[in-house]
Amino acid sequence: MRRVDADLSAELRAARLIFLDCDGVIFDSNGFKRTAMDRVLSHYPAPLREAMTAFWRGNGGMSRRLKFEYFFRELAQSPDWQTLTEAAVQRFGVYSLEGFRRVEPLAGALALMRALGRGRVVVVSGADQNELRQVFRDKQIESLVAEVLGAPIKKLQLVESQLAARGVGVDEALLIGDGARDFEVCKTLGMRFVYLHEHSEWDGAHETLAAAADVRWAETWAELLEAAGVVGDHHAG
């Protein structure tokens, strides 16, 4: 068993505001969203889809619109990339909601949110905000958090606006995420980042985070909950 990170424990307990990413943190949803992307692009050649999969995995936290823009504009080099992007985003949204209907929130995430209290927790995601709020309503977990925020506003702006609105300094907050974009937000702001590895698809996490400042690493939800001092009968995965 890994030793509890004393610094992580202290930071979780002291933080006035904790931001939670959604995909790979609150829901084990990275896999079915990647499958949804592949369904949307199924009629394109395999090499293009493989390149898109690598881009998708390496940019966790980026909005679906920006990911599909990259595919149509940079990979497929389609002159009508804007129209194709819009259609892809709409189809992806349908498949994404289908995926959420088949899964439940991770027990570890629920345990942490309940332990912290809704006033300390804000969800910030690269997913579509309206879709995300619908999912939280459907799963009856919207009352566990202060806000559920997402695209089209970028995650950096969402975090900045919440810090300002609540009068919380970057040294009084942290973000728990599983993707490169989550880390970039924290790096830009000088805010602590807690990387949750358990359901992450970020292949370059070790290399990127090894020497980074203000970063804590949790292999699993169970480890993160232990650091936070959350005890009880729950299954963190």
C-alpha positions as CSV (number, residue, x, y, z in Angstrom):
1,M,0.0,0.0,0.0
2,R,1.3,3.5,-0.9
3,R,2.0,5.8,2.0
4,V,-0.5,8.7,2.2
5,D,1.0,11.9,0.8
6,A,1.1,14.2,3.8
7,D,1.2,17.3,1.6
8,L,-1.8,16.2,-0.4
9,S,-3.7,15.4,2.8
10,A,-2.9,18.9,4.2
11,E,-3.9,20.6,1.0
12,L,-7.2,18.8,0.6
13,R,-8.2,19.7,4.1
14,A,-7.1,23.3,3.9
15,A,-8.5,24.2,0.4
16,R,-11.4,26.6,0.5
17,L,-12.5,25.6,-3.0
18,I,-12.0,22.3,-4.8
19,F,-12.6,22.1,-8.6
20,L,-13.5,18.6,-9.9
21,D,-13.1,17.6,-13.6
22,C,-15.9,15.3,-14.7
23,D,-14.8,12.7,-17.3
24,G,-12.4,10.3,-15.6
25,V,-12.9,11.8,-12.2
26,I,-16.7,11.9,-11.4
27,F,-17.6,9.4,-14.1
28,D,-15.6,6.6,-15.7
29,S,-16.6,8.1,-19.1
30,N,-13.4,8.6,-21.1
31,G,-13.8,5.2,-22.8
32,F,-17.3,5.6,-24.0
33,K,-16.7,9.1,-25.2
34,R,-13.7,7.9,-27.2
35,T,-16.0,5.2,-28.7
36,A,-18.5,7.9,-29.5
37,M,-15.9,9.9,-31.3
38,D,-14.9,6.9,-33.3
39,R,-18.6,6.3,-34.2
40,V,-18.9,9.8,-35.5
41,L,-15.8,9.5,-37.7
42,S,-16.3,5.8,-38.7
43,H,-16.5,6.5,-42.4
44,Y,-13.0,8.2,-42.4
45,P,-9.8,6.2,-43.1
46,A,-8.3,4.3,-40.2
47,P,-5.0,6.3,-40.2
48,L,-7.0,9.6,-39.7
49,R,-9.0,8.0,-36.9
50,E,-5.9,6.6,-35.2
51,A,-4.3,10.1,-35.3
52,M,-7.5,11.5,-33.8
53,T,-7.6,9.0,-31.1
54,A,-4.0,9.9,-30.1
55,F,-5.0,13.6,-30.1
56,W,-8.1,12.9,-28.1
57,R,-6.3,11.0,-25.4
58,G,-3.6,13.6,-25.2
59,N,-5.9,16.5,-24.7
60,G,-8.2,15.5,-21.9
61,G,-10.2,18.5,-20.7
62,M,-10.4,20.1,-24.2
63,S,-13.9,20.7,-25.5
64,R,-15.3,18.3,-28.1
65,R,-15.8,21.2,-30.5
66,L,-12.1,22.0,-30.5
67,K,-11.1,18.4,-30.9
68,F,-13.4,17.9,-33.9
69,E,-12.2,21.2,-35.4
70,Y,-8.7,19.8,-35.2
71,F,-9.8,16.7,-37.0
72,F,-11.6,18.3,-39.9
73,R,-9.3,21.3,-40.3
74,E,-5.8,19.8,-39.6
75,L,-6.1,16.0,-40.1
76,A,-8.8,15.7,-42.8
77,Q,-8.0,19.2,-44.2
78,S,-11.7,19.6,-45.2
79,P,-12.6,23.0,-46.8
80,D,-16.0,22.9,-45.1
81,W,-14.5,22.0,-41.7
82,Q,-16.9,24.3,-39.8
83,T,-20.0,22.6,-41.1
84,L,-18.6,19.2,-40.5
85,T,-17.5,20.1,-37.0
86,E,-21.0,21.3,-36.1
87,A,-22.6,18.1,-37.4
88,A,-20.0,16.0,-35.5
89,V,-20.6,17.8,-32.3
90,Q,-24.3,17.2,-32.5
91,R,-23.9,13.5,-33.2
92,F,-21.3,13.1,-30.5
93,G,-23.7,14.7,-28.0
94,V,-26.3,12.1,-28.7
95,Y,-23.8,9.2,-28.2
96,S,-22.4,10.8,-25.1
97,L,-25.8,11.0,-23.4
98,E,-26.4,7.3,-24.3
99,G,-23.1,6.4,-22.6
100,F,-24.0,8.4,-19.4
101,R,-27.3,6.5,-19.1
102,R,-25.4,3.3,-18.7
103,V,-23.0,4.4,-15.9
104,E,-23.3,5.8,-12.4
105,P,-21.0,8.4,-10.7
106,L,-17.9,6.9,-9.2
107,A,-18.4,6.1,-5.5
108,G,-15.2,7.8,-4.6
109,A,-16.3,11.1,-6.2
110,L,-19.6,11.0,-4.4
111,A,-17.9,10.2,-1.1
112,L,-15.5,13.2,-1.4
113,M,-18.3,15.6,-2.5
114,R,-20.4,14.6,0.4
115,A,-17.6,14.9,2.9
116,L,-16.5,18.4,1.6
117,G,-20.0,19.9,1.4
118,R,-21.5,21.5,-1.7
119,G,-20.1,25.0,-0.9
120,R,-16.5,23.8,-1.4
121,V,-17.0,21.9,-4.7
122,V,-17.3,23.2,-8.2
123,V,-17.3,21.0,-11.3
124,V,-15.4,22.4,-14.3
125,S,-15.3,20.3,-17.5
126,G,-14.5,20.5,-21.1
127,A,-17.9,18.8,-21.8
128,D,-20.9,20.7,-23.0
129,Q,-22.4,22.5,-20.0
130,N,-26.0,21.9,-20.9
131,E,-25.4,18.2,-21.4
132,L,-23.4,18.0,-18.2
133,R,-26.2,19.6,-16.1
134,Q,-28.7,17.3,-17.6
135,V,-26.5,14.3,-16.6
136,F,-26.2,15.6,-13.0
137,R,-30.0,16.1,-12.8
138,D,-30.7,12.7,-14.2
139,K,-28.3,11.1,-11.7
140,Q,-29.7,13.3,-8.9
141,I,-26.3,14.6,-7.8
142,E,-26.6,18.3,-8.7
143,S,-27.2,19.1,-5.0
144,L,-23.8,17.8,-4.1
145,V,-21.9,20.7,-5.8
146,A,-22.1,24.4,-5.9
147,E,-21.8,24.7,-9.7
148,V,-21.7,22.5,-12.8
149,L,-19.8,24.4,-15.5
150,G,-18.6,23.4,-18.9
151,A,-18.1,24.3,-22.6
152,P,-18.4,26.5,-24.6
153,I,-16.5,28.6,-22.0
154,K,-13.0,27.3,-21.7
155,K,-12.0,25.7,-18.4
156,L,-9.4,28.3,-17.6
157,Q,-12.0,31.1,-17.8
158,L,-14.4,29.0,-15.7
159,V,-11.9,28.6,-12.9
160,E,-10.8,32.2,-13.0
161,S,-14.4,33.4,-12.8
162,Q,-15.2,31.2,-9.9
163,L,-12.1,32.2,-7.9
164,A,-13.0,35.9,-8.5
165,A,-16.7,35.5,-7.7
166,R,-16.0,33.6,-4.5
167,G,-13.0,35.7,-3.4
168,V,-10.7,32.7,-3.2
169,G,-7.0,33.0,-4.0
170,V,-5.2,30.4,-6.2
171,D,-3.3,29.3,-3.1
172,E,-6.6,28.5,-1.4
173,A,-7.9,26.2,-4.2
174,L,-7.0,23.1,-6.1
175,L,-8.2,21.2,-9.1
176,I,-8.6,17.4,-9.2
177,G,-8.3,16.2,-12.8
178,D,-7.0,13.5,-15.1
179,G,-6.0,15.3,-18.2
180,A,-3.3,17.5,-19.7
181,R,-5.7,20.5,-20.0
182,D,-6.5,20.3,-16.3
183,F,-2.8,20.5,-15.6
184,E,-2.3,23.4,-18.0
185,V,-5.1,25.4,-16.3
186,C,-3.4,25.0,-12.9
187,K,0.0,25.7,-14.3
188,T,-1.2,29.0,-15.9
189,L,-2.9,30.1,-12.7
190,G,-0.2,28.9,-10.3
191,M,-2.8,26.7,-8.6
192,R,-2.3,23.2,-7.2
193,F,-3.2,20.3,-9.4
194,V,-4.1,16.8,-8.1
195,Y,-3.7,14.2,-10.8
196,L,-6.1,11.2,-10.4
197,H,-4.6,8.4,-12.4
198,E,-7.2,5.6,-11.9
199,H,-9.4,6.3,-15.0
200,S,-7.1,8.7,-16.9
201,E,-6.2,8.2,-20.6
202,W,-3.3,10.7,-20.4
203,D,-0.3,8.7,-21.7
204,G,2.2,11.4,-21.1
205,A,1.3,12.2,-17.5
206,H,4.4,10.7,-15.8
207,E,6.7,12.6,-18.1
208,T,4.9,15.9,-17.9
209,L,4.1,15.9,-14.1
210,A,7.3,14.3,-12.7
211,A,9.2,17.6,-12.3
212,A,6.2,20.0,-12.2
213,A,5.6,22.2,-9.2
214,D,2.4,22.3,-7.2
215,V,1.4,18.8,-8.4
216,R,0.2,15.9,-6.3
217,W,-0.4,12.4,-7.6
218,A,-3.2,10.0,-6.5
219,E,-3.2,6.5,-8.1
220,T,-6.8,5.8,-7.2
221,W,-9.9,7.3,-5.6
222,A,-9.2,5.1,-2.5
223,E,-5.8,6.8,-2.1
224,L,-7.2,10.3,-2.6
225,L,-10.0,9.6,-0.1
226,E,-7.6,8.4,2.5
227,A,-5.5,11.5,2.0
228,A,-8.6,13.6,2.5
229,G,-9.5,11.7,5.7
230,V,-12.8,10.4,4.2
231,V,-13.7,7.1,5.8
232,G,-16.8,4.9,5.5
233,D,-18.3,2.0,3.6
234,H,-17.7,3.0,0.0
235,H,-16.1,1.5,-3.0
236,A,-13.8,4.2,-4.4
237,G,-13.7,2.8,-7.9
